Amino acid sequence: MKRIVRKRRGHLGFTLIELLVVIAIIAVLIGLLLPAVQSAREAARRAQCINNLKQMALSVLNYETSVGTFPMGDHMGRDYTGSPAGLARQDFGHFVALTQFYEQGSIFNALNCSVMIYEAPNSTINSIGLSMLWCPSDGDIAGLRYPGMTGDGWDCAPMPMTFSSYAANGGTLIYWYDDVNLSTMTGVFGHNGNVIAGGVGNFPPVRIASITDGTSNTFIYGEHAHSKIAALSAANTDWYGINWWTSGQPGDTTFSSIFPPNYFLNETQSLAANAQAQIIVTQGNFVDTVTSNHPGGANFAFCDGSARFIKNAINSWNPAAITATGKKPNSSPWVYNLNGQRPGVYQALSTRNGGEVISADQY
């Protein structure tokens, strides 16, 4: 009689140990791939940001060719009475003036210049959002809309608003709109001055011929990340009060280079008792400084239409050694004391006529 030998069938599934090993391998691979994917995405966002800045710089150059000067950073505007005698301190900034060169002529045509920008007839202008003014790394700025509340406008009307990720070069040392030192600002944009009777401030619009340091060595725009400034504000609530895209005020769409890019970790640090004194006359040190969400630095556009990434570690003077005295308008002038310091490379890049000699390998 034959013996029937039956073969054992192999198991059809994985053991628990085998499953755990496979899961661990997959987790390691994901861990290795994620940083690379995130880095690639950030590189793409940074490239788009660079492109935005180039488009803005080219628009400014076209404006200068057409008008003969760069746009004003800010200027006086008629208040709600419409009377020439009733001038308001702050009117529309450079971004609004440039809309016709952003292929947004309909916005410019809708602007009512009979009254200043923050009054009811111009509320529509303020509420329009321009994607070119939004850095892809700047949080949710693309969808951020302030609905407006009664009392916002100079005529107490609600003022809906969108925001900007960028600001224009106001120079190293900036001054209030009616300060006697306003004309000494060395940037490309600034308040045009106080034309009310008795006003002493004066900063005429800049021509390209005035950029004697060279257009390739002078900033025209830099980053001013709204999400970072708002999130790191002292109260963590300033989502709607800064970076108004229609404004030309320092800290909104004009920056100072007195502090290097991303100098402060947050506004609380800049306000601490043992921190740098508030040496910028308006808005404050933190808000007036170039700020970016790109790791290691910020993007800048130059007056020749080019754009490039500038590291946080760029050569700079020591802001902690600088002091300032004076008061806000209609009192004593604001006086900066550099205490013998010379401008660093970063400060030199923000002056249009400082006479500094710098080469491309320094930044």
C-alpha positions in Angstrom: 0.0 0.0 0.0 1.4 3.4 -1.1 1.8 6.2 1.4 0.3 9.4 0.4 2.6 12.3 1.3 0.9 15.6 1.5 3.0 18.8 1.0 2.4 21.6 3.4 1.1 24.7 1.8 3.0 27.9 2.5 1.4 30.7 4.4 -0.5 33.3 2.3 0.1 36.5 4.3 2.8 38.5 6.0 3.8 38.1 9.6 3.4 41.1 11.9 7.2 41.6 11.9 7.3 41.7 8.1 4.5 44.3 8.0 6.3 46.5 10.6 9.5 46.3 8.6 7.7 47.3 5.4 5.9 50.2 7.1 9.2 51.4 8.7 10.9 51.4 5.2 8.0 53.4 3.7 8.1 55.9 6.6 11.8 56.4 6.1 11.4 56.9 2.4 8.6 59.5 3.0 10.8 61.2 5.6 13.5 61.5 3.0 11.3 62.7 0.2 9.1 65.2 2.1 11.9 67.8 2.7 12.9 67.5 -1.0 9.3 68.1 -2.1 8.9 71.0 0.3 12.2 72.5 -0.9 11.1 72.2 -4.5 7.8 73.9 -3.7 9.6 76.7 -1.9 12.0 77.1 -4.8 9.0 77.5 -7.1 7.4 80.0 -4.8 10.6 82.0 -4.5 10.9 82.0 -8.3 7.3 83.4 -8.6 8.1 86.0 -6.0 11.2 87.0 -8.0 9.0 87.3 -11.1 6.5 89.5 -9.3 9.3 91.9 -8.3 10.7 92.0 -11.8 7.3 92.9 -13.2 6.9 95.6 -10.6 10.4 97.0 -11.4 9.7 97.0 -15.1 6.4 98.8 -14.5 8.2 101.5 -12.5 10.7 102.0 -15.2 8.0 102.4 -17.8 6.3 104.9 -15.5 9.5 106.9 -15.2 10.0 106.8 -19.0 6.4 108.1 -19.5 6.1 110.6 -16.7 9.8 111.6 -16.2 10.0 110.6 -12.5 9.3 107.6 -10.3 5.9 107.8 -8.5 5.6 109.5 -5.1 5.7 107.2 -2.1 2.9 109.2 -0.7 1.5 112.8 -0.8 -1.2 115.1 0.5 -4.8 114.7 -0.6 -8.0 116.7 -0.3 -10.1 115.7 2.6 -13.9 114.9 2.5 -14.7 118.6 2.1 -12.9 118.7 -1.2 -11.4 122.1 -0.3 -7.8 122.8 -1.3 -7.3 124.2 2.2 -8.5 121.0 3.8 -5.6 118.7 2.9 -5.2 115.3 4.5 -1.7 114.0 5.4 -1.9 110.6 3.6 -3.1 110.0 0.0 -2.6 107.0 -2.3 0.8 105.5 -2.7 3.0 104.3 -5.5 1.2 101.0 -6.2 -2.0 102.9 -7.1 -0.2 105.3 -9.3 1.4 102.3 -11.2 -1.8 100.4 -11.9 -2.0 101.7 -15.4 1.4 100.2 -16.0 0.3 96.9 -14.4 -2.2 96.4 -17.2 -4.9 97.5 -14.6 -6.0 100.7 -16.3 -9.5 100.2 -15.2 -8.4 100.6 -11.5 -6.6 103.8 -12.3 -9.5 105.2 -14.3 -11.8 104.5 -11.4 -9.7 106.6 -9.0 -11.4 109.8 -7.8 -8.6 112.3 -7.4 -11.0 115.0 -6.2 -10.9 113.5 -2.8 -8.1 111.5 -1.0 -7.9 107.7 -1.2 -9.4 106.8 2.2 -12.9 108.3 1.6 -16.1 106.6 0.4 -15.8 107.4 -3.3 -12.5 105.4 -3.4 -13.6 102.5 -1.3 -13.8 100.2 -4.4 -10.2 101.0 -5.3 -9.0 99.9 -1.8 -10.9 96.6 -1.9 -9.4 95.4 -5.2 -6.7 92.8 -4.9 -3.7 92.5 -7.3 -2.1 89.0 -7.5 1.2 90.6 -8.6 1.5 92.1 -5.1 1.2 88.8 -3.4 4.2 86.6 -2.6 3.2 82.8 -2.9 5.0 82.2 0.4 3.1 85.0 2.2 0.5 82.9 3.9 -3.2 83.5 3.1 -2.7 87.0 1.7 -4.3 86.1 -1.6 -7.6 85.5 0.1 -7.3 88.1 2.8 -9.9 90.8 2.7 -10.7 93.4 5.4 -14.4 94.1 5.1 -14.2 97.6 6.5 -15.9 99.1 9.5 -17.6 102.5 10.1 -14.9 105.0 11.1 -12.1 103.6 9.0 -12.0 106.3 6.4 -11.1 110.0 6.8 -14.8 110.7 6.3 -15.8 107.9 8.8 -16.9 105.6 5.9 -16.1 101.9 6.0 -12.9 101.2 4.1 -12.6 97.6 2.7 -8.9 96.7 2.0 -6.5 94.2 0.5 -2.8 93.9 1.2 0.7 93.8 -0.3 3.6 91.4 0.2 6.1 94.1 -1.0 7.3 97.5 -0.1 9.4 100.2 -1.9 12.8 101.4 -1.0 12.5 104.4 1.3 16.2 104.6 2.0 18.2 104.1 5.2 16.9 106.9 7.4 13.3 107.9 7.0 11.4 110.9 8.3 7.9 112.1 9.0 6.0 113.9 6.3 6.6 117.4 7.6 10.1 117.0 9.1 12.7 119.5 8.0 15.0 116.5 7.2 12.6 114.9 4.8 14.6 116.1 1.8 17.7 114.2 3.0 16.1 110.8 2.5 18.3 108.8 0.1 15.9 106.1 -1.1 13.7 106.1 -4.3 10.3 106.6 -2.7 9.1 108.9 0.1 6.3 111.3 1.1 6.3 114.2 -1.2 6.1 116.6 1.8 3.7 118.9 3.6 2.2 121.6 1.2 -0.2 122.9 3.9 0.7 126.5 4.8 3.6 126.5 7.2 4.7 123.0 6.2 8.5 122.5 5.8 8.9 118.9 4.6 9.9 118.4 1.0 10.9 115.3 -1.0 10.4 115.7 -4.7 9.8 112.6 -6.9 13.0 110.9 -7.9 14.3 110.7 -11.5 16.3 107.9 -12.8 19.1 110.4 -13.5 19.2 110.9 -9.7 20.4 107.3 -9.1 24.1 108.1 -9.3 25.1 105.0 -7.4 24.0 103.0 -10.5 20.6 101.3 -11.1 22.1 97.9 -10.7 23.3 98.8 -7.2 20.1 100.4 -5.9 17.1 98.6 -4.5 13.6 99.7 -5.8 11.4 97.0 -4.1 11.8 94.5 -1.3 9.7 91.9 0.5 7.4 92.9 3.3 5.6 89.7 4.3 2.2 90.6 5.6 1.5 87.2 7.2 4.8 87.3 9.1 4.4 90.8 10.4 0.8 90.3 11.4 1.4 86.9 13.1 4.5 88.2 15.0 3.0 91.5 16.1 3.0 92.1 19.8 -0.7 91.5 20.2 -0.9 88.9 17.4 -4.0 90.8 16.1 -2.6 93.3 13.5 -3.9 91.4 10.5 -5.8 94.4 9.0 -3.9 97.4 10.2 -0.7 97.2 8.1 0.4 96.7 4.5 -2.6 98.4 3.0 -1.8 98.1 -0.7 -3.1 101.7 -1.5 -0.9 103.3 1.2 2.5 104.8 0.6 3.3 105.2 4.3 6.5 103.8 5.8 5.7 100.4 7.3 2.8 99.8 4.8 4.4 99.9 1.3 7.7 101.6 2.0 10.6 100.1 4.0 13.7 101.4 5.7 17.1 99.6 5.6 18.3 100.8 9.0 17.8 97.2 10.1 18.9 94.3 7.9 16.4 91.8 6.5 14.5 89.7 9.1 16.4 91.4 11.9 13.7 90.9 14.5 12.3 87.5 15.6 9.0 89.3 16.4 7.7 92.7 17.4 7.8 91.8 21.1 11.5 91.4 20.9 11.8 94.8 19.2 9.7 96.4 22.0 11.5 94.7 24.9 13.1 97.0 27.5 16.6 95.7 26.7 16.1 95.7 22.9 16.9 98.2 20.3 15.3 101.6 21.0 12.5 102.6 18.6 14.7 104.7 16.4 12.4 104.8 13.3 10.1 107.8 13.6 6.9 106.2 12.3 5.2 102.7 12.7 8.2 101.2 14.6 11.3 99.3 14.0 9.7 95.9 13.4 7.1 97.0 10.8 9.5 99.2 8.9 12.0 96.4 8.3 12.2 94.1 5.3 10.6 90.8 6.2 10.2 87.6 4.2 8.9 84.0 4.6 11.7 82.6 2.4 14.4 80.8 4.5 17.6 82.7 4.9 16.8 86.1 3.3 14.5 88.1 1.1 14.0 88.9 -2.5 14.7 92.4 -3.9 14.2 94.2 -7.2 16.8 96.7 -8.4 16.4 99.9 -10.4 17.7 98.3 -13.5 14.7 95.9 -13.6 16.6 92.9 -12.2 15.8 90.9 -9.1 17.7 88.7 -6.8 17.8 87.0 -3.4 19.6 88.9 -0.6 20.7 86.9 2.5 20.0 87.9 6.0 23.7 87.8 6.7 24.5 90.6 4.2 27.1 93.0 5.5 25.4 95.7 7.6 26.1 98.3 10.2 25.2 97.6 13.8 21.7 99.0 14.4 22.1 98.5 18.1 24.7 101.3 18.1 22.3 103.9 16.6 20.2 106.3 18.6 17.6 108.9 17.7 16.1 111.9 19.3 13.2 114.2 18.4 9.4 114.0 18.3 6.7 113.5 15.7 5.4 116.3 13.5 5.0 119.9 14.5 7.7 119.7 17.2 11.4 119.1 17.1 13.0 117.4 14.0 13.9 113.7 14.2 17.7 113.3 14.4 19.5 110.0 13.9 22.9 109.5 15.6 25.0 106.8 13.8 27.7 107.2 16.4 30.5 107.1 13.9 29.3 104.1 11.9 29.7 103.8 8.2 26.9 102.2 6.0 27.2 98.5 5.4 26.6 96.9 2.0 22.9 96.5 2.7 22.5 100.2 3.6 24.6 101.2 0.5 22.2 99.2 -1.7 19.3 101.3 -0.4 20.8 104.7 -1.2 20.4 106.2 -4.7 23.2 108.8 -4.3 25.4 107.8 -1.4 28.6 107.5 -3.4 29.4 104.0 -2.0 31.5 101.7 -4.2 30.2 98.1 -4.1 30.6 95.1 -6.3 28.2 92.3 -7.1 30.3 89.7 -5.2 29.6 91.6 -1.9 25.9 90.6 -1.8 
